Amino acid sequence: MPPSPRPLSSQSTASTPSLVAKAASPLSSKVNIVLSSSFADTEFREALALLDERGIQNTEETRRQLRLDLQKEVIDSNGEIIDEFAKVAEQLRRIGITIGRLNDNFNEIKTQIGSAHKATSTALAESSQLMAQRRRVEQKQALLAALNANFVLSADETAALTLTSEPVNDLFFATLAKAKKLSKDCEILLGFENQTLGLEIMEQTSKHINLGFQKLYKWVQREFKTIDLENPQIGSPIRHALRVLAERPSLFQSCLDHFAEAREHVLSNSFQTALTGRSLSGVEDRSVKPIELVAHDTLRYVGDMLAWAHSAAVGEREALEGLFIGEGDEIAKGIQAGRDSEIWRLVADDGGESDEFDAVKTLNELVDRDMSGAARLLRQRVEQVIQTNEETILAYKLANLLNFYKNTFSRLLSPESALVELLTALEAEALRQFRSLARDHVAAIQGEFQHTPADLRPPGFLLDALEQLTAIMKTYETSFTSSSNREQEFEPVLVEALDPFVFGSANMAKSLRAPSDSIFLLNCLLTTQRSLSPFDFTQRRVAQLQSQIEEERTRLVQVQHHSFRMESGLSALIAQLGPLGDRKEDVEKVASLEAVQPPALSQASQMLDDFLPLALMDAVEKLKNLQDSRLARGIVEEAAERFCVDFEHVEEMLMLADEMAEQNQCERDDFQSLRALFPRTSGEIRVLLS
């Protein structure tokens, strides 16, 4: 388009204001319209885009025809629309006709329905009543079915629970559990006003439960008669049955009693067969080697019987453990059921109450009951052996063997079991027999206590007693005693097997003169100590013997020391100078003493010279009968040392007296040196007595 603003502006300046205003009004309004149109306007942009799509050129012809073309297109479009609406109007007319027909049909059907409704209203009312009654009946049927399912046993379940012809299987246990649950659930029914139904169901269910437990009780009894405990594959139904039956104490206890009686008979019969090769009924079993024929030694005979009892108890315990305890959750269920209902307390220790069920303790007690018959036979045989035995060592070995098995059964069962009490009584009987035989032996050799051997060696009865005691101590040392104080436990044996002989030796020593009495007693004590020393459970007695040995050694040292003083001729000199010290007043007394006078001192010096060459040999000769030469040397050396100490004191006092006399010699003309009369020195004495 040609630029018009500038020419219009120049024209406006040349024309008059009124003409300019009139000429510019239409054009300026259009220009203002165009200029006021924003390109951001959507309609304006669409109009421009439409012009671009038509490819219209900006020419005068195009500008003159554009409005006409656009109006023509609008008119054509409107014509097409009118044609389309004519078709729509025709379709609407047809639809109106169809709707009219449908209204006529609806009205006709409505009339017919109203007539039919009037004709069937009575039947519909009756049908509604019947439907309501049917719903009530269905609700009652559902309630009855729920009641039967939750509170009533079916005919099949009742038969499985109560009829003895039906087997005891999983259905029986499931039905019994259901019946117990029904009985507990009846408490809900008892909460309503009408309690008749709850009471009736509870009474019927309790009756079925009682019949079920009776059936289970009889079934368990039959199973116990045929069960093979030697078979490790014991079925789980019997274990399950026992766990369930435990909820009825009387029935369960009765089953245990019958089972214990049956097992007691079986084990008694087995023990009799093991002993003699024949059962209690007299049936011979050639596959068994009888203990009474095979065991030629008394100790082996008793040991074989105890070993059989131990093996039988272990086998019985293992079998019953698999039968009564079971594995896995079954153990926990049994313990929980017993604790909640306080059932297992009937088989607890002494019938006392227990907060928790101890399955191991109950099992051990049942094994103890099963072994009671065999234990009676065992007691008879062992008591017979103990009473007929006449050997002291064998009696103690029997007691030791019984102690070993007593401790073994204490660990296997319990210290309170009847079998352990039986072995305790047998052990006490064996020890009484041992003490009786030991006392009889002491009484038999009383005559030997009067004859002391000439060489002062230990008497024969003491050596024999120590030999027997050594055998007993070796037996005790190899035993597996559980005592924490073995010395205290073995002390009664020493009292019976050792003390009478040691006391007899001590009494024999009293009839001897010194030093023979001490030498004889030392020989006996040393021999006894050597026999006891190798064993750790006799150390207290060894210490007591050592104390007695030291006492006798001290006596021998004193005797030997006294002998040295007497034989050396220094006894009087040592006795008179001994109380004096190095004080001046004591030294002044020396010269006036009788033993220090020249004749007596010269004689003492001469006796000392005669004594010293053979003094040590004579001392050793006096102790030649002491069997411990090392001890003898020690005694002589200690006695000689004491004598040397005494001599040193004598020498010192004589020298002090000479020194004082030399200081006072100016006052006396008849001074005579004591050392000249008694020239021996303590050094010479020590050399000669070493």
KEMI-565763 format. One record per residue (C-alpha): residue number from 1; y, x negated, z negated; residue in one letter. Coordinates in steps of 0.02 Angstrom, whole numbers, plus 50000, padded with zeros to 5 digits. Layout:
REC   seq   north    east      up   type
REC   NUM       Y       X       Z      a
...
% end
This chain:
REC   seq   north    east      up   type
REC     1   50000   50000   50000      m
REC     2   50177   49932   50043      p
REC     3   50282   49880   49899      p
REC     4   50403   50020   49863      s
REC     5   50489   49977   49701      p
REC     6   50605   49848   49771      r
REC     7   50670   49958   49918      p
REC     8   50691   50103   49798      l
REC     9   50789   49994   49681      s
REC    10   50906   49935   49820      s
REC    11   50932   50112   49881      q
REC    12   50974   50174   49710      s
REC    13   51114   50048   49696      t
REC    14   51190   50105   49860      a
REC    15   51175   50293   49836      s
REC    16   51256   50408   49714      t
REC    17   51172   50441   49548      p
REC    18   51132   50622   49583      s
REC    19   51046   50591   49747      l
REC    20   50946   50450   49676      v
REC    21   50885   50559   49537      a
REC    22   50833   50700   49653      k
REC    23   50748   50585   49778      a
REC    24   50656   50480   49648      a
REC    25   50588   50620   49536      s
REC    26   50422   50662   49628      p
REC    27   50387   50485   49674      l
REC    28   50430   50413   49506      s
REC    29   50322   50541   49420      s
REC    30   50175   50491   49527      k
REC    31   50213   50308   49499      v
REC    32   50225   50339   49315      n
REC    33   50060   50431   49319      i
REC    34   49978   50287   49411      v
REC    35   50057   50157   49301      l
REC    36   50015   50255   49145      s
REC    37   49832   50261   49194      s
REC    38   49740   50123   49104      s
REC    39   49601   50031   49189      f
REC    40   49508   50043   49026      a
REC    41   49498   50232   49053      d
REC    42   49319   50274   49099      t
REC    43   49365   50413   49223      e
REC    44   49490   50301   49310      f
REC    45   49365   50162   49328      r
REC    46   49233   50282   49393      e
REC    47   49356   50350   49522      a
REC    48   49397   50174   49582      l
REC    49   49211   50129   49585      a
REC    50   49177   50287   49688      l
REC    51   49310   50237   49813      l
REC    52   49235   50065   49826      d
REC    53   49064   50139   49858      e
REC    54   49129   50247   50000      r
REC    55   49206   50096   50083      g
REC    56   49372   50185   50113      i
REC    57   49508   50079   50190      q
REC    58   49686   50092   50128      n
REC    59   49766   50163   50283      t
REC    60   49887   50304   50316      e
REC    61   49754   50407   50399      e
REC    62   49637   50381   50260      t
REC    63   49767   50423   50132      r
REC    64   49811   50585   50225      r
REC    65   49629   50639   50245      q
REC    66   49567   50584   50076      l
REC    67   49623   50740   49984      r
REC    68   49557   50852   50120      l
REC    69   49391   50763   50123      d
REC    70   49375   50773   49938      l
REC    71   49417   50958   49936      q
REC    72   49294   50988   50075      k
REC    73   49156   50898   49978      e
REC    74   49197   50998   49823      v
REC    75   49187   51161   49922      i
REC    76   49021   51108   49999      d
REC    77   48951   51062   49829      s
REC    78   49007   51228   49757      n
REC    79   48921   51319   49900      g
REC    80   48760   51230   49867      e
REC    81   48772   51271   49684      i
REC    82   48802   51454   49722      i
REC    83   48647   51455   49832      d
REC    84   48545   51379   49691      e
REC    85   48612   51503   49566      f
REC    86   48565   51644   49684      a
REC    87   48386   51585   49675      k
REC    88   48397   51572   49485      v
REC    89   48468   51748   49476      a
REC    90   48322   51812   49579      e
REC    91   48199   51727   49461      q
REC    92   48288   51798   49310      l
REC    93   48277   51970   49384      r
REC    94   48091   51950   49406      r
REC    95   48073   51885   49229      i
REC    96   48169   52034   49164      g
REC    97   48049   52150   49254      i
REC    98   47900   52056   49175      t
REC    99   47976   52063   49001      i
REC   100   48002   52248   49020      g
REC   101   47821   52272   49066      r
REC   102   47769   52165   48915      l
REC   103   47877   52271   48799      n
REC   104   47794   52426   48866      d
REC   105   47621   52349   48837      n
REC   106   47670   52290   48662      f
REC   107   47731   52459   48613      n
REC   108   47571   52537   48678      e
REC   109   47464   52410   48582      i
REC   110   47568   52433   48426      k
REC   111   47538   52618   48437      t
REC   112   47353   52591   48457      q
REC   113   47350   52466   48312      i
REC   114   47440   52586   48198      g
REC   115   47312   52719   48240      s
REC   116   47168   52597   48210      a
REC   117   47246   52537   48046      h
REC   118   47258   52715   47985      k
REC   119   47075   52739   48033      a
REC   120   47012   52575   47948      t
REC   121   47126   52564   47794      s
REC   122   46989   52632   47680      t
REC   123   46860   52509   47746      a
REC   124   46981   52363   47728      l
REC   125   47015   52407   47546      a
REC   126   46831   52414   47510      e
REC   127   46807   52248   47604      s
REC   128   46944   52165   47502      s
REC   129   46859   52220   47342      q
REC   130   46694   52152   47402      l
REC   131   46772   51985   47451      m
REC   132   46852   51969   47279      a
REC   133   46684   52008   47198      q
REC   134   46601   51878   47311      r
REC   135   46725   51744   47260      r
REC   136   46694   51783   47076      r
REC   137   46506   51774   47104      v
REC   138   46525   51608   47196      e
REC   139   46630   51539   47054      q
REC   140   46498   51593   46929      k
REC   141   46362   51516   47037      q
REC   142   46459   51351   47044      a
REC   143   46485   51357   46856      l
REC   144   46301   51391   46828      l
REC   145   46252   51250   46946      a
REC   146   46370   51132   46855      a
REC   147   46299   51190   46688      l
REC   148   46121   51163   46748      n
REC   149   46166   50994   46820      a
REC   150   46256   50933   46664      n
REC   151   46170   51023   46521      f
REC   152   45997   51076   46579      v
REC   153   45846   50974   46634      l
REC   154   45757   51026   46791      s
REC   155   45576   51078   46790      a
REC   156   45522   50913   46867      d
REC   157   45623   50813   46742      e
REC   158   45554   50914   46597      t
REC   159   45377   50884   46658      a
REC   160   45408   50697   46681      a
REC   161   45480   50687   46506      l
REC   162   45357   50792   46406      t
REC   163   45190   50801   46497      l
REC   164   45068   50663   46449      t
REC   165   44985   50681   46619      s
REC   166   45142   50614   46702      e
REC   167   45162   50424   46705      p
REC   168   45293   50328   46608      v
REC   169   45398   50260   46750      n
REC   170   45579   50244   46802      d
REC   171   45593   50435   46817      l
REC   172   45538   50453   46636      f
REC   173   45667   50328   46572      f
REC   174   45803   50403   46681      a
REC   175   45761   50578   46620      t
REC   176   45758   50520   46438      l
REC   177   45928   50439   46460      a
REC   178   45993   50598   46540      k
REC   179   45924   50704   46399      a
REC   180   46011   50595   46270      k
REC   181   46172   50609   46367      k
REC   182   46152   50799   46375      l
REC   183   46127   50807   46188      s
REC   184   46287   50710   46162      k
REC   185   46383   50814   46289      d
REC   186   46334   50973   46198      c
REC   187   46466   50926   46071      e
REC   188   46593   50985   46201      i
REC   189   46514   51158   46206      l
REC   190   46516   51167   46018      l
REC   191   46705   51153   46025      g
REC   192   46722   51329   46101      f
REC   193   46727   51489   46001      e
REC   194   46557   51546   46062      n
REC   195   46439   51407   46006      q
REC   196   46278   51498   46047      t
REC   197   46254   51413   46214      l
REC   198   46289   51239   46144      g
REC   199   46168   51265   46001      l
REC   200   46031   51330   46113      e
REC   201   46049   51189   46238      i
REC   202   46057   51059   46100      m
REC   203   45901   51129   46017      e
REC   204   45805   51132   46181      q
REC   205   45863   50957   46230      t
REC   206   45820   50885   46058      s
REC   207   45647   50960   46074      k
REC   208   45623   50879   46244      h
REC   209   45688   50712   46178      i
REC   210   45567   50717   46032      n
REC   211   45422   50756   46148      l
REC   212   45479   50615   46262      g
REC   213   45481   50489   46119      f
REC   214   45309   50549   46064      q
REC   215   45245   50524   46239      k
REC   216   45325   50352   46247      l
REC   217   45251   50307   46077      y
REC   218   45075   50353   46130      k
REC   219   45096   50263   46296      w
REC   220   45154   50103   46209      v
REC   221   45005   50112   46091      q
REC   222   44886   50127   46239      r
REC   223   44972   49982   46326      e
REC   224   44958   49874   46171      f
REC   225   44770   49899   46169      k
REC   226   44751   49835   46346      t
REC   227   44894   49711   46360      i
REC   228   44848   49530   46392      d
REC   229   44969   49415   46302      l
REC   230   44893   49265   46388      e
REC   231   44960   49330   46553      n
REC   232   45135   49261   46576      p
REC   233   45177   49399   46701      q
REC   234   45200   49539   46575      i
REC   235   45280   49688   46661      g
REC   236   45455   49746   46625      s
REC   237   45407   49930   46591      p
REC   238   45330   49886   46424      i
REC   239   45484   49784   46375      r
REC   240   45596   49928   46428      h
REC   241   45488   50049   46331      a
REC   242   45500   49945   46173      l
REC   243   45688   49932   46187      r
REC   244   45703   50122   46208      v
REC   245   45576   50159   46072      l
REC   246   45678   50053   45951      a
REC   247   45798   50200   45938      e
REC   248   45665   50290   45835      r
REC   249   45632   50178   45683      p
REC   250   45474   50262   45621      s
REC   251   45390   50264   45792      l
REC   252   45442   50088   45833      f
REC   253   45387   50022   45663      q
REC   254   45221   50112   45681      s
REC   255   45195   50030   45851      c
REC   256   45235   49860   45777      l
REC   257   45112   49889   45636      d
REC   258   44973   49939   45754      h
REC   259   45013   49793   45867      f
REC   260   45015   49670   45722      a
REC   261   44848   49736   45658      e
REC   262   44771   49720   45830      a
REC   263   44839   49544   45857      r
REC   264   44786   49494   45681      e
REC   265   44607   49546   45721      h
REC   266   44611   49456   45888      v
REC   267   44678   49293   45815      l
REC   268   44559   49300   45666      s
REC   269   44414   49322   45786      n
REC   270   44478   49178   45894      s
REC   271   44495   49064   45741      f
REC   272   44320   49107   45682      q
REC   273   44254   49067   45856      t
REC   274   44348   48902   45858      a
REC   275   44274   48856   45688      l
REC   276   44093   48906   45711      t
REC   277   44070   48947   45895      g
REC   278   44033   49128   45848      r
REC   279   44150   49275   45831      s
REC   280   44161   49385   45677      l
REC   281   44038   49505   45759      s
REC   282   43913   49365   45786      g
REC   283   43937   49342   45973      v
REC   284   43912   49160   46023      e
REC   285   44034   49074   46140      d
REC   286   43954   48921   46218      r
REC   287   44117   48867   46302      s
REC   288   44193   48823   46132      v
REC   289   44157   48664   46036      k
REC   290   44153   48718   45853      p
REC   291   44274   48625   45741      i
REC   292   44149   48622   45599      e
REC   293   44025   48527   45707      l
REC   294   44144   48413   45802      v
REC   295   44253   48358   45655      a
REC   296   44143   48237   45556      h
REC   297   44288   48175   45449      d
REC   298   44365   48285   45315      t
REC   299   44543   48241   45364      l
REC   300   44507   48275   45547      r
REC   301   44424   48440   45502      y
REC   302   44580   48501   45412      v
REC   303   44692   48428   45547      g
REC   304   44596   48518   45686      d
REC   305   44611   48683   45595      m
REC   306   44798   48660   45568      l
REC   307   44821   48605   45748      a
REC   308   44731   48762   45809      w
REC   309   44842   48870   45697      a
REC   310   44998   48785   45764      h
REC   311   44942   48804   45945      s
REC   312   44900   48987   45917      a
REC   313   45068   49020   45833      a
REC   314   45162   48936   45976      v
REC   315   45065   49034   46107      g
REC   316   45090   49196   46011      e
REC   317   45275   49165   45994      r
REC   318   45299   49127   46178      e
REC   319   45201   49281   46228      a
REC   320   45295   49395   46109      l
REC   321   45460   49319   46160      e
REC   322   45428   49374   46339      g
REC   323   45367   49544   46278      l
REC   324   45494   49595   46147      f
REC   325   45650   49500   46196      i
REC   326   45647   49493   46385      g
REC   327   45782   49412   46488      e
REC   328   45953   49444   46559      g
REC   329   46046   49605   46516      d
REC   330   45889   49677   46437      e
REC   331   45912   49566   46285      i
REC   332   46094   49615   46263      a
REC   333   46052   49799   46284      k
REC   334   45915   49791   46154      g
REC   335   46025   49703   46028      i
REC   336   46170   49821   46058      q
REC   337   46062   49976   46044      a
REC   338   45982   49912   45885      g
REC   339   46147   49866   45805      r
REC   340   46233   50031   45849      d
REC   341   46091   50139   45784      s
REC   342   46035   50022   45643      e
REC   343   45856   50024   45703      i
REC   344   45802   49843   45698      w
REC   345   45845   49830   45515      r
REC   346   45676   49908   45477      l
REC   347   45593   49747   45534      v
REC   348   45725   49633   45458      a
REC   349   45686   49516   45315      d
REC   350   45626   49610   45158      d
REC   351   45687   49773   45232      g
REC   352   45866   49722   45189      g
REC   353   46016   49777   45285      e
REC   354   46092   49667   45416      s
REC   355   46253   49680   45511      d
REC   356   46175   49615   45670      e
REC   357   46002   49619   45741      f
REC   358   45923   49446   45738      d
REC   359   45794   49452   45878      a
REC   360   45727   49277   45841      v
REC   361   45702   49314   45657      k
REC   362   45613   49478   45697      t
REC   363   45503   49390   45823      l
REC   364   45456   49253   45699      n
REC   365   45409   49382   45568      e
REC   366   45298   49473   45692      l
REC   367   45211   49309   45738      v
REC   368   45188   49275   45552      d
REC   369   45105   49446   45530      r
REC   370   44993   49415   45681      d
REC   371   44936   49250   45605      m
REC   372   44900   49322   45432      s
REC   373   44713   49350   45463      g
REC   374   44686   49174   45531      a
REC   375   44792   49108   45386      a
REC   376   44671   49185   45260      r
REC   377   44523   49098   45343      l
REC   378   44623   48937   45348      l
REC   379   44662   48949   45163      r
REC   380   44480   48974   45117      q
REC   381   44424   48823   45217      r
REC   382   44563   48706   45159      v
REC   383   44546   48756   44976      e
REC   384   44361   48720   44987      q
REC   385   44396   48548   45060      v
REC   386   44525   48508   44927      i
REC   387   44416   48562   44782      q
REC   388   44261   48467   44842      t
REC   389   44356   48306   44879      n
REC   390   44331   48162   44757      e
REC   391   44435   48027   44842      e
REC   392   44610   47995   44779      t
REC   393   44681   47927   44942      i
REC   394   44603   48067   45043      l
REC   395   44679   48195   44925      a
REC   396   44851   48123   44957      y
REC   397   44822   48114   45145      k
REC   398   44775   48297   45143      l
REC   399   44935   48339   45048      a
REC   400   45036   48236   45171      n
REC   401   44952   48321   45320      l
REC   402   44988   48492   45246      l
REC   403   45169   48441   45216      n
REC   404   45187   48390   45398      f
REC   405   45123   48557   45462      y
REC   406   45227   48649   45331      k
REC   407   45384   48570   45403      n
REC   408   45323   48604   45580      t
REC   409   45295   48789   45545      f
REC   410   45462   48798   45454      s
REC   411   45548   48746   45614      r
REC   412   45438   48857   45722      l
REC   413   45450   49016   45617      l
REC   414   45557   49008   45460      s
REC   415   45547   48929   45286      p
REC   416   45518   49104   45213      e
REC   417   45367   49145   45321      s
REC   418   45200   49182   45240      a
REC   419   45117   49043   45338      l
REC   420   45240   48915   45268      v
REC   421   45215   48983   45092      e
REC   422   45027   48966   45117      l
REC   423   45043   48784   45171      l
REC   424   45162   48751   45026      t
REC   425   45032   48818   44904      a
REC   426   44894   48716   44986      l
REC   427   45003   48560   44979      e
REC   428   45034   48589   44794      a
REC   429   44847   48613   44768      e
REC   430   44810   48450   44859      a
REC   431   44939   48358   44753      l
REC   432   44864   48431   44594      r
REC   433   44694   48369   44651      q
REC   434   44771   48199   44689      f
REC   435   44848   48188   44515      r
REC   436   44686   48245   44435      s
REC   437   44584   48114   44528      l
REC   438   44712   47980   44485      a
REC   439   44705   48023   44301      r
REC   440   44516   48028   44304      d
REC   441   44517   47855   44381      h
REC   442   44634   47791   44245      v
REC   443   44523   47866   44110      a
REC   444   44369   47787   44189      a
REC   445   44441   47611   44183      i
REC   446   44516   47620   44009      q
REC   447   44389   47489   43953      g
REC   448   44456   47362   44077      e
REC   449   44627   47370   43992      f
REC   450   44558   47266   43847      q
REC   451   44504   47111   43944      h
REC   452   44642   46994   44001      t
REC   453   44593   46867   44136      p
REC   454   44585   46687   44073      a
REC   455   44700   46623   44212      d
REC   456   44826   46764   44176      l
REC   457   44812   46834   44353      r
REC   458   44838   47022   44378      p
REC   459   44688   47122   44321      p
REC   460   44567   47194   44447      g
REC   461   44611   47375   44408      f
REC   462   44794   47341   44450      l
REC   463   44749   47257   44616      l
REC   464   44636   47404   44660      d
REC   465   44773   47527   44614      a
REC   466   44900   47432   44721      l
REC   467   44779   47431   44866      e
REC   468   44759   47619   44854      q
REC   469   44946   47641   44830      l
REC   470   44981   47536   44985      t
REC   471   44868   47649   45088      a
REC   472   44959   47801   45017      i
REC   473   45131   47726   45054      m
REC   474   45081   47686   45232      k
REC   475   45025   47866   45252      t
REC   476   45188   47931   45180      y
REC   477   45291   47811   45288      e
REC   478   45213   47879   45448      t
REC   479   45236   48059   45395      s
REC   480   45375   48165   45470      f
REC   481   45441   48226   45306      t
REC   482   45603   48325   45316      s
REC   483   45659   48280   45141      s
REC   484   45831   48200   45131      s
REC   485   45782   48102   44974      n
REC   486   45617   48018   45012      r
REC   487   45624   47910   44855      e
REC   488   45637   48060   44741      q
REC   489   45499   48149   44834      e
REC   490   45382   48000   44821      f
REC   491   45420   47965   44638      e
REC   492   45284   48083   44571      p
REC   493   45155   47984   44671      v
REC   494   45212   47823   44589      l
REC   495   45204   47905   44418      v
REC   496   45022   47952   44446      e
REC   497   44958   47808   44552      a
REC   498   45056   47660   44483      l
REC   499   45134   47686   44312      d
REC   500   44971   47701   44212      p
REC   501   44911   47534   44279      f
REC   502   45078   47448   44252      v
REC   503   45085   47516   44073      f
REC   504   44906   47460   44045      g
REC   505   44950   47285   44102      s
REC   506   45102   47283   43986      a
REC   507   44992   47336   43840      n
REC   508   44869   47197   43881      m
REC   509   45014   47072   43880      a
REC   510   45059   47122   43702      k
REC   511   44895   47050   43639      s
REC   512   44938   46876   43707      l
REC   513   45044   46740   43630      r
REC   514   45201   46671   43709      a
REC   515   45221   46613   43842      p
REC   516   45055   46683   43905      s
REC   517   45112   46863   43878      d
REC   518   45266   46840   43987      s
REC   519   45170   46743   44120      i
REC   520   45036   46878   44130      f
REC   521   45163   47018   44138      l
REC   522   45266   46924   44268      l
REC   523   45112   46903   44377      n
REC   524   45078   47089   44366      c
REC   525   45260   47138   44400      l
REC   526   45278   47016   44546      l
REC   527   45118   47077   44627      t
REC   528   45174   47257   44607      t
REC   529   45346   47217   44677      q
REC   530   45272   47131   44829      r
REC   531   45168   47286   44864      s
REC   532   45317   47404   44852      l
REC   533   45451   47299   44938      s
REC   534   45404   47334   45122      p
REC   535   45441   47520   45104      f
REC   536   45616   47593   45103      d
REC   537   45570   47741   44992      f
REC   538   45519   47630   44845      t
REC   539   45675   47523   44831      q
REC   540   45733   47606   44672      r
REC   541   45567   47564   44590      r
REC   542   45577   47387   44662      v
REC   543   45747   47368   44578      a
REC   544   45673   47426   44413      q
REC   545   45532   47299   44430      l
REC   546   45660   47164   44469      q
REC   547   45753   47207   44309      s
REC   548   45591   47188   44209      q
REC   549   45553   47024   44299      i
REC   550   45724   46957   44252      e
REC   551   45694   47004   44070      e
REC   552   45527   46913   44065      e
REC   553   45601   46765   44158      r
REC   554   45738   46754   44027      t
REC   555   45607   46757   43890      r
REC   556   45512   46615   43974      l
REC   557   45671   46514   43992      v
REC   558   45705   46537   43806      q
REC   559   45526   46489   43761      v
REC   560   45533   46334   43871      q
REC   561   45704   46287   43803      h
REC   562   45639   46304   43625      h
REC   563   45489   46196   43673      s
REC   564   45604   46060   43740      f
REC   565   45702   46057   43578      r
REC   566   45548   46055   43469      m
REC   567   45448   45925   43566      e
REC   568   45597   45811   43590      s
REC   569   45628   45804   43401      g
REC   570   45807   45862   43425      l
REC   571   45786   46037   43357      s
REC   572   45861   45998   43187      a
REC   573   45997   45890   43261      l
REC   574   46047   46022   43389      i
REC   575   46040   46158   43258      a
REC   576   46155   46066   43136      q
REC   577   46278   45999   43267      l
REC   578   46282   46158   43371      g
REC   579   46406   46255   43263      p
REC   580   46528   46108   43254      l
REC   581   46671   46078   43373      g
REC   582   46791   45937   43413      d
REC   583   46909   45978   43270      r
REC   584   46939   45840   43144      k
REC   585   46865   45932   42998      e
REC   586   46707   45968   43100      d
REC   587   46693   45786   43154      v
REC   588   46709   45729   42973      e
REC   589   46558   45835   42928      k
REC   590   46445   45750   43054      v
REC   591   46410   45593   42951      a
REC   592   46357   45697   42802      s
REC   593   46229   45800   42896      l
REC   594   46047   45771   42852      e
REC   595   45988   45759   43032      a
REC   596   46119   45624   43069      v
REC   597   46064   45508   42931      q
REC   598   45999   45342   43001      p
REC   599   45813   45370   42962      p
REC   600   45812   45545   43034      a
REC   601   45918   45495   43184      l
REC   602   45806   45345   43222      s
REC   603   45653   45454   43211      q
REC   604   45731   45583   43326      a
REC   605   45777   45447   43450      s
REC   606   45599   45383   43449      q
REC   607   45526   45558   43475      m
REC   608   45648   45585   43617      l
REC   609   45592   45425   43702      d
REC   610   45411   45478   43685      d
REC   611   45452   45652   43750      f
REC   612   45555   45616   43904      l
REC   613   45428   45530   44021      p
REC   614   45308   45679   44022      l
REC   615   45428   45818   43975      a
REC   616   45447   45892   44149      l
REC   617   45261   45881   44190      m
REC   618   45215   45962   44024      d
REC   619   45339   46102   44056      a
REC   620   45269   46135   44228      v
REC   621   45092   46129   44160      e
REC   622   45133   46266   44036      k
REC   623   45185   46379   44181      l
REC   624   45042   46334   44295      k
REC   625   44968   46510   44281      n
REC   626   45128   46588   44346      l
REC   627   45080   46634   44525      q
REC   628   45257   46617   44592      d
REC   629   45286   46428   44593      s
REC   630   45464   46449   44649      r
REC   631   45499   46558   44498      l
REC   632   45411   46431   44386      a
REC   633   45521   46290   44450      r
REC   634   45675   46395   44422      g
REC   635   45624   46431   44242      i
REC   636   45593   46247   44204      v
REC   637   45757   46195   44285      e
REC   638   45858   46323   44189      e
REC   639   45773   46275   44024      a
REC   640   45804   46091   44061      a
REC   641   45986   46128   44102      e
REC   642   46008   46216   43936      r
REC   643   45926   46068   43847      f
REC   644   46043   45948   43937      c
REC   645   46193   46053   43884      v
REC   646   46132   46046   43705      d
REC   647   46107   45857   43719      f
REC   648   46282   45834   43790      e
REC   649   46352   45923   43639      h
REC   650   46249   45811   43522      v
REC   651   46306   45656   43616      e
REC   652   46488   45710   43610      e
REC   653   46483   45745   43423      m
REC   654   46400   45576   43387      l
REC   655   46530   45486   43491      m
REC   656   46671   45577   43403      l
REC   657   46593   45531   43235      a
REC   658   46583   45346   43285      d
REC   659   46763   45346   43343      e
REC   660   46820   45418   43179      m
REC   661   46711   45293   43084      a
REC   662   46785   45146   43182      e
REC   663   46959   45205   43136      q
REC   664   46909   45209   42953      n
REC   665   46800   45051   42953      q
REC   666   46934   44957   42860      c
REC   667   46901   45067   42712      e
REC   668   46711   45049   42721      r
REC   669   46604   44895   42727      d
REC   670   46437   44979   42766      d
REC   671   46486   45060   42933      f
REC   672   46341   45087   43053      q
REC   673   46361   45158   43230      s
REC   674   46269   45321   43263      l
REC   675   46259   45283   43449      r
REC   676   46168   45123   43409      a
REC   677   46035   45224   43320      l
REC   678   46035   45357   43459      f
REC   679   46069   45264   43621      p
REC   680   46011   45394   43751      r
REC   681   46145   45465   43864      t
REC   682   46157   45636   43943      s
REC   683   46151   45556   44116      g
REC   684   45982   45480   44076      e
REC   685   45919   45646   44011      i
REC   686   45971   45737   44169      r
REC   687   45887   45606   44279      v
REC   688   45723   45614   44181      l
REC   689   45721   45805   44177      l
REC   690   45773   45832   44358      s
% end
